[in-house]
């Protein structure tokens, strides 16, 4: 048991780097994470009076992506601070819902 606790508390050398800040681009094709610079380029294309039919870009892991501009439904920023705030809000909501339950209700 102590080994499991020690393994949990000690940093692992092979850990993935933190998510950091990124932008999510999504639509019927799914969701893709891109850098802020790539998102800025995509938004410039979407803001044009005469949009190109397709946009080609690289996601955060380097995959080449080609998407129809009319299929892009959402471009949203996702920072570490925003995600931490979302987690705090979720915990508070769950705590509130748990306090509202009656003793005979299932968990």
N, C-alpha and C positions, 0 to 999 in steps of 0.2 A: 504494500500500500504506500509506503513512504517513497518508493521509487516512482510510482505514478504521480504522486504529489510533486516530487522534485522535477520530474520530466515536464509537468504542467507549468511549473513556475520558472524553470530555466529557459532562456531564449534558445530557439532552434536556429541553427546556422542556415538551413536550407529554406527558411520561410520566404514566401513571396513578398515583394515590396508592397507597401500600402497602396491602396487604390489611388489616393491623391485626388486631384480635381480633374474633372472631365465633363464632356457634354454628351448627352444621349440624343441620338437622332433615331426616330422611329416612325413606323407606318405599317402597312400590311405586310411588308417584307420582314418585320421583326424590329429589334432594337439594336443599335450599334453605338459603341462608345468611341468618341473621337476627341482629339485635343481641341483646345479653344481656337487655335489658329485654323484648323480644318473646319470647325463649326462656323467661324467667321466667313470663310470662303463660301461655304454652302449657303449661308444666309444672304451673302451678296448676290449669289446666283438667283435665289428665290425672290429677292427684292427687285430684280431687273424688270423693266417694263416688258421686254421680250425675253422670256425665260428660255434657256436651252431645254431641250427635251430630256436630256440625261445629265446627271452629275456623276463624276468619277472622283473618288477620293480614297484615302487610306484610313483604316480605323486605328485604334490605339495599339493594336498588336501587329500592325503592318499589312493586314490583308487588303487587297485592292477590291474596292466596292464600286459597282455601277448601278445607280438607281434612277428611275424616272423621277424627275422633279415634282410631278403632280402626285406622286405616291408618298412624299414626305409630309407627315401629319404633325410632327412634334419635334422641336429642337429645344431641349431643356438642360440648363446648367445643373451639375451635381458636384458640390464641393464636399470635402470631408466635414466641414462645420455644419453644412445643411443636413447631411446624413446623420450626424450626431444629434442634431436637433430633432430630426424625425424619430430617431430611436428613443429619445427622452419623451417625446410626445406619445409614442406607442406604449411605453412603460406606464406613463401616467394614466392613459386611457384604460389599459388593462387593470391597473390598480383601482381605478374608479368603478369599472364594471364589476370587479370582484367585490367591492364594498357594497354594491347595490344588490347583490344576489341574496336570495333568501336561503336560510340554512338547509332547506330540503331540496334545493336545486342542485343538479349535477355540476361537477367541475368540468 
